[in-house]
Amino acid sequence: MTTSTPSLHLASGTSTLAKTTSPVVIAGPCSAESEEQMLLTAQGLKELQGVTVFRAGIWKPRTRPGSFQGVGSVGLEWLRTVKQETGLRTACEVANTSQVAEALKQEVDILIIGAHTTVNSFMVQEIADSLKGANVPVLVKNPVSPELMLWLGALERFSYNGITDLGVIHRGFSTIDNAPYRNHPKWDHVLELKKMLPDLPLYCDASHIAGRRSLLRPVCQRALDLGYDGLMVESHYNPAMALSDAQQQLMPKELDMLLQSLKLNHTDEALTQKGVLMEELRKEIEHLDDELLDLMARRSVVSAQIGDLKQETNLDTQQAWDDVLENLLKQANSFGINKEFVKTVFQEVRKQYAQTHLYADMGA
């Protein structure tokens, strides 16, 4: 993919979202459920090293209308109480201009643009226009689908309206096969954005990528190894009673153990570069594997055609196969590939196609 280099006006090193020497941790419940729940969770989180921002879902974009939609505006009052009681900065998602106005009225410190909002350029533009002249940090989550230009476009809409305290949240993508994750991380996709905007603060929403507690640690560690600036992890004082996403939330003490177990290689520039290179190589391998599968499928079609001709003409194709194999081994030698490996692979391919197309000649 090719595109012009984006030009974003980013805040200086004194901004809220600027890069720091150690990872920033944003934590809090998936949903605000009660003032008691918010305060009990926040009191546990404020003691944890690295946790500086308390977040909670106020409005929940649920798939179906009968499910829990969030408590609404009253949750913003609870967020304000949390800030007064604990000193933690606060954050929440906003999806339209009225939610922006309410959040700013209650002095929410950081606004988050959710994945379902990022996909809608009209909504993003309206929110960006409503924030013109406002001095508030904005974190933009990746769109649900892996559309890099859509993500970049959302950032540009805020930048063009004078919002310079910008950052992004990687929360994973919805793909055909997300297993074992809730949302596939597609690390290489995010690294493309990181390469384009190296000074843009980048946070990993490990909870929405993992989808369950058992995957949180490897996801968090991978993000830190790749040089992410911070983590977002959902935490609830009693996850078993949570009204949404109970399986991916940690109690504050559990989050503390998770954070203590992580290796903070964040400032190791050499390791970060190796991580980026590893992702690029993995991506190249994936493309090559796709090409191999495509070639094998096309070869299968040709093999079947040879089998049909063999039945119609009773031609002997063994000599043709011997010639093909001899030529392949010569090429293998020139490419520096082990000839015995090439011979074994092509003999197995030949055998497989003969079994698949029962009437196909072994010479195929």
C-alpha positions as CSV (number, residue, x, y, z in Angstrom):
1,M,0.0,0.0,0.0
2,T,1.3,3.4,-0.9
3,T,0.0,6.8,0.4
4,S,1.3,10.3,0.9
5,T,3.0,11.0,4.2
6,P,0.4,12.2,6.7
7,S,0.9,15.6,8.3
8,L,-0.4,15.8,11.8
9,H,0.2,18.6,14.2
10,L,1.0,16.8,17.5
11,A,1.4,18.3,20.9
12,S,4.8,18.9,22.5
13,G,6.4,16.6,25.2
14,T,4.5,18.3,28.0
15,S,1.1,17.2,26.6
16,T,-1.2,14.7,28.3
17,L,-0.7,12.0,25.7
18,A,3.0,12.6,25.0
19,K,5.5,9.7,25.0
20,T,6.9,8.9,28.4
21,T,9.9,6.9,29.6
22,S,7.7,4.2,31.1
23,P,4.4,2.7,29.9
24,V,1.2,4.5,30.9
25,V,-1.6,2.3,32.2
26,I,-5.3,3.2,31.6
27,A,-7.6,1.0,33.7
28,G,-11.2,0.7,34.8
29,P,-14.4,-1.3,34.3
30,C,-15.9,-2.1,30.9
31,S,-19.0,-0.3,32.0
32,A,-19.9,2.2,34.8
33,E,-22.6,0.3,36.8
34,S,-22.9,2.2,40.1
35,E,-21.0,4.9,42.0
36,E,-20.0,2.2,44.6
37,Q,-18.6,0.0,41.9
38,M,-16.6,2.9,40.3
39,L,-15.2,4.1,43.7
40,L,-14.3,0.6,44.9
41,T,-12.5,-0.2,41.7
42,A,-10.7,3.2,41.5
43,Q,-9.5,3.0,45.1
44,G,-7.8,-0.4,44.3
45,L,-6.3,1.0,41.0
46,K,-4.9,4.2,42.4
47,E,-2.3,2.2,44.4
48,L,-0.9,0.4,41.3
49,Q,2.3,1.6,39.8
50,G,1.8,3.0,36.3
51,V,-2.0,3.4,36.5
52,T,-2.7,7.1,36.0
53,V,-6.0,7.1,34.1
54,F,-9.3,5.7,35.1
55,R,-11.7,4.8,32.3
56,A,-15.2,3.5,32.2
57,G,-17.9,2.9,29.6
58,I,-20.7,5.4,30.0
59,W,-22.6,4.7,26.8
60,K,-22.3,1.2,25.4
61,P,-22.7,0.6,21.6
62,R,-24.3,-2.9,21.9
63,T,-25.2,-5.1,19.0
64,R,-28.9,-5.5,20.0
65,P,-31.2,-3.0,21.8
66,G,-32.2,-5.4,24.6
67,S,-28.7,-5.7,26.1
68,F,-27.1,-3.4,28.6
69,Q,-26.6,0.0,27.0
70,G,-24.7,1.7,29.8
71,V,-26.0,4.0,32.5
72,G,-25.7,7.2,30.5
73,S,-25.0,10.7,31.8
74,V,-25.1,9.8,35.5
75,G,-22.0,7.8,35.0
76,L,-20.1,11.0,34.2
77,E,-21.0,12.3,37.6
78,W,-19.5,9.1,39.1
79,L,-16.3,9.6,37.0
80,R,-16.0,13.1,38.4
81,T,-16.3,11.7,41.9
82,V,-13.6,9.2,41.2
83,K,-11.3,12.0,40.1
84,Q,-12.0,14.0,43.2
85,E,-11.5,11.0,45.5
86,T,-8.5,9.4,43.9
87,G,-6.7,12.1,41.9
88,L,-6.7,9.8,38.8
89,R,-7.4,11.4,35.5
90,T,-10.6,10.1,33.8
91,A,-11.5,9.0,30.3
92,C,-14.6,7.7,28.5
93,E,-15.7,7.0,24.9
94,V,-17.9,9.5,23.1
95,A,-19.9,8.7,19.9
96,N,-21.7,12.0,19.1
97,T,-21.6,15.7,19.8
98,S,-24.1,15.6,22.6
99,Q,-22.0,13.0,24.5
100,V,-18.9,15.2,23.9
101,A,-20.7,18.2,25.4
102,E,-21.8,16.2,28.5
103,A,-18.3,14.7,29.0
104,L,-16.7,18.1,28.8
105,K,-19.3,19.6,31.2
106,Q,-18.3,17.0,33.8
107,E,-14.6,17.7,33.1
108,V,-13.6,14.3,31.7
109,D,-9.9,14.5,31.1
110,I,-9.5,12.4,28.0
111,L,-12.0,11.6,25.2
112,I,-11.9,8.3,23.4
113,I,-13.3,7.7,19.9
114,G,-14.5,4.1,19.8
115,A,-13.9,1.6,17.0
116,H,-17.6,1.7,15.9
117,T,-17.4,5.4,15.6
118,T,-14.1,5.6,13.8
119,V,-15.6,3.7,10.9
120,N,-18.1,6.5,10.3
121,S,-16.4,9.5,8.8
122,F,-19.5,11.7,9.2
123,M,-19.7,11.1,12.9
124,V,-15.9,11.6,13.4
125,Q,-16.1,14.9,11.4
126,E,-19.0,16.2,13.6
127,I,-17.2,15.3,16.8
128,A,-14.0,16.9,15.5
129,D,-15.9,20.1,14.5
130,S,-17.5,20.3,17.9
131,L,-14.1,20.1,19.6
132,K,-12.6,23.0,17.6
133,G,-10.9,25.3,20.0
134,A,-11.1,22.8,22.9
135,N,-8.0,21.9,24.9
136,V,-8.7,18.2,25.4
137,P,-6.7,15.1,24.6
138,V,-8.3,12.6,22.2
139,L,-7.5,8.9,21.7
140,V,-8.8,7.3,18.5
141,K,-9.4,3.6,18.5
142,N,-8.7,1.6,15.3
143,P,-11.8,1.0,13.1
144,V,-13.4,-2.4,13.5
145,S,-12.0,-3.6,10.1
146,P,-8.3,-3.2,9.2
147,E,-8.6,0.0,7.2
148,L,-5.5,2.0,7.8
149,M,-6.6,5.0,5.8
150,L,-9.9,5.2,7.7
151,W,-7.9,5.3,11.0
152,L,-5.5,7.9,9.6
153,G,-8.4,9.9,8.2
154,A,-10.0,10.1,11.7
155,L,-6.8,11.5,13.2
156,E,-6.5,14.1,10.4
157,R,-10.0,15.3,11.0
158,F,-9.1,16.1,14.6
159,S,-5.7,17.6,13.7
160,Y,-7.3,19.9,11.1
161,N,-9.6,21.2,13.8
162,G,-6.7,22.1,16.1
163,I,-6.7,19.1,18.3
164,T,-3.0,18.4,18.7
165,D,-3.0,16.2,21.9
166,L,-3.7,13.1,19.9
167,G,-3.0,9.4,20.4
168,V,-4.3,6.0,19.1
169,I,-5.6,2.9,20.8
170,H,-5.1,-0.5,19.1
171,R,-8.0,-2.7,20.2
172,G,-7.8,-5.4,17.5
173,F,-9.8,-6.0,14.3
174,S,-12.7,-8.1,13.3
175,T,-11.5,-10.7,10.8
176,I,-12.8,-14.0,9.3
177,D,-10.9,-16.0,11.9
178,N,-10.0,-14.1,15.1
179,A,-9.1,-17.2,17.1
180,P,-7.7,-17.4,19.7
181,Y,-8.4,-13.7,20.2
182,R,-11.7,-11.7,20.6
183,N,-10.3,-9.3,18.0
184,H,-7.3,-10.2,15.9
185,P,-4.3,-7.9,16.8
186,K,-2.8,-7.7,13.3
187,W,0.3,-6.2,14.8
188,D,1.8,-5.6,11.4
189,H,-1.1,-3.3,10.4
190,V,-0.6,-1.1,13.5
191,L,3.1,-1.0,12.9
192,E,2.4,0.5,9.4
193,L,0.7,3.4,11.2
194,K,3.6,3.6,13.7
195,K,6.1,3.8,10.8
196,M,4.1,6.6,9.2
197,L,3.6,8.5,12.5
198,P,6.5,7.6,14.8
199,D,5.8,10.4,17.3
200,L,2.1,9.5,17.7
201,P,1.4,8.0,21.2
202,L,0.2,4.4,20.8
203,Y,-1.7,2.4,23.4
204,C,-2.8,-1.2,23.4
205,D,-6.3,-2.1,24.5
206,A,-5.3,-5.6,25.6
207,S,-8.7,-6.5,27.0
208,H,-10.6,-6.2,23.7
209,I,-7.8,-8.0,21.8
210,A,-7.6,-10.9,24.3
211,G,-11.3,-11.2,25.2
212,R,-10.3,-13.4,28.2
213,R,-8.0,-13.1,31.1
214,S,-5.7,-15.9,30.1
215,L,-4.5,-14.0,27.0
216,L,-3.9,-10.6,28.7
217,R,-0.3,-11.1,29.7
218,P,1.0,-12.3,26.2
219,V,-0.9,-9.5,24.5
220,C,0.4,-6.8,26.9
221,Q,4.0,-8.2,26.7
222,R,3.9,-8.2,22.9
223,A,2.7,-4.6,22.8
224,L,5.5,-3.5,25.2
225,D,8.1,-5.4,23.1
226,L,6.9,-3.5,20.0
227,G,7.4,-0.1,21.7
228,Y,3.8,0.8,22.6
229,D,3.5,3.8,24.9
230,G,0.9,2.4,27.2
231,L,-1.7,-0.3,27.9
232,M,-5.5,-0.2,28.5
233,V,-6.7,-3.0,30.7
234,E,-10.3,-3.4,32.0
235,S,-10.6,-3.8,35.8
236,H,-13.6,-4.4,38.1
237,Y,-13.6,-4.8,41.8
238,N,-15.7,-7.9,41.3
239,P,-15.7,-9.1,37.6
240,A,-18.1,-12.0,38.4
241,M,-20.8,-9.3,38.9
242,A,-19.9,-7.2,35.9
243,L,-22.8,-6.3,33.5
244,S,-20.6,-6.6,30.4
245,D,-17.4,-8.4,29.4
246,A,-16.9,-10.1,32.7
247,Q,-14.5,-12.7,31.2
248,Q,-11.9,-10.1,30.2
249,Q,-11.8,-7.9,33.4
250,L,-9.3,-8.2,36.2
251,M,-9.7,-7.3,39.9
252,P,-7.2,-4.5,40.8
253,K,-5.0,-7.0,42.7
254,E,-4.9,-9.3,39.6
255,L,-4.0,-6.3,37.4
256,D,-1.2,-5.5,39.8
257,M,0.2,-9.1,39.4
258,L,-0.1,-8.8,35.7
259,L,1.8,-5.5,35.5
260,Q,4.5,-6.8,37.9
261,S,5.0,-9.9,35.6
262,L,5.7,-7.8,32.5
263,K,9.2,-7.1,31.2
264,L,9.4,-3.4,30.6
265,N,11.5,-3.4,27.4
266,H,9.7,-0.3,26.3
267,T,12.8,1.9,26.3
268,D,15.0,-0.6,24.5
269,E,15.1,0.9,21.1
270,A,17.1,-2.0,19.6
271,L,14.6,-4.5,20.8
272,T,11.7,-2.4,19.5
273,Q,13.3,-2.2,16.0
274,K,13.8,-6.0,16.1
275,G,10.2,-6.4,17.0
276,V,9.1,-4.2,14.1
277,L,11.4,-6.1,11.7
278,M,10.0,-9.4,13.0
279,E,6.4,-8.3,12.3
280,E,7.4,-7.2,8.8
281,L,9.1,-10.6,8.1
282,R,6.0,-12.4,9.5
283,K,3.8,-10.4,7.2
284,E,6.0,-11.3,4.2
285,I,5.9,-15.0,5.2
286,E,2.1,-14.8,5.3
287,H,2.0,-13.4,1.8
288,L,4.4,-16.0,0.5
289,D,2.3,-18.8,2.1
290,D,-0.8,-17.3,0.4
291,E,1.0,-17.4,-2.9
292,L,2.1,-21.0,-2.3
293,L,-1.5,-22.1,-1.6
294,D,-2.7,-20.3,-4.7
295,L,-0.1,-22.0,-6.8
296,M,-0.9,-25.4,-5.4
297,A,-4.6,-24.9,-6.1
298,R,-3.8,-23.9,-9.7
299,R,-1.5,-26.9,-10.0
300,S,-4.3,-29.1,-8.8
301,V,-6.6,-27.9,-11.6
302,V,-3.9,-28.5,-14.3
303,S,-3.2,-31.9,-12.8
304,A,-6.8,-32.9,-13.2
305,Q,-6.8,-31.7,-16.8
306,I,-3.7,-33.9,-17.4
307,G,-5.6,-36.8,-15.8
308,D,-8.5,-36.3,-18.2
309,L,-6.2,-36.2,-21.2
310,K,-4.4,-39.3,-20.0
311,Q,-7.7,-41.2,-19.9
312,E,-8.7,-40.0,-23.4
313,T,-5.4,-40.6,-25.1
314,N,-3.6,-43.2,-22.9
315,L,-0.4,-41.1,-23.2
316,D,2.5,-42.0,-21.0
317,T,3.5,-39.0,-18.9
318,Q,6.2,-40.6,-16.7
319,Q,9.0,-39.3,-18.9
320,A,7.6,-35.8,-18.8
321,W,7.5,-35.9,-15.0
322,D,11.1,-37.2,-14.9
323,D,12.2,-34.2,-17.1
324,V,10.2,-31.8,-14.8
325,L,11.8,-33.1,-11.7
326,E,15.3,-33.0,-13.2
327,N,14.8,-29.4,-14.2
328,L,13.4,-28.5,-10.7
329,L,16.5,-30.0,-9.0
330,K,18.8,-27.9,-11.3
331,Q,16.9,-24.8,-10.3
332,A,17.0,-25.8,-6.6
333,N,20.8,-26.0,-6.9
334,S,21.0,-22.5,-8.4
335,F,18.8,-21.1,-5.7
336,G,20.8,-22.7,-3.0
337,I,17.9,-24.9,-1.8
338,N,18.6,-28.5,-0.7
339,K,17.8,-30.8,-3.6
340,E,16.6,-33.7,-1.5
341,F,14.1,-31.4,0.2
342,V,12.8,-30.2,-3.2
343,K,12.5,-33.8,-4.5
344,T,10.6,-34.9,-1.4
345,V,8.2,-32.0,-1.5
346,F,7.3,-32.4,-5.2
347,Q,7.0,-36.2,-4.9
348,E,4.5,-35.7,-2.0
349,V,2.7,-33.1,-4.0
350,R,2.5,-35.4,-7.0
351,K,1.3,-38.3,-4.8
352,Q,-1.4,-36.1,-3.1
353,Y,-2.8,-34.9,-6.4
354,A,-2.9,-38.4,-7.7
355,Q,-5.0,-39.4,-4.7
356,T,-7.2,-36.4,-4.9
357,H,-7.9,-36.9,-8.6
358,L,-8.4,-40.7,-8.6
359,Y,-8.1,-40.9,-12.3
360,A,-5.2,-38.5,-12.7
361,D,-1.9,-40.0,-13.9
362,M,1.0,-40.1,-11.5
363,G,2.9,-38.1,-14.0
364,A,0.7,-35.1,-13.2
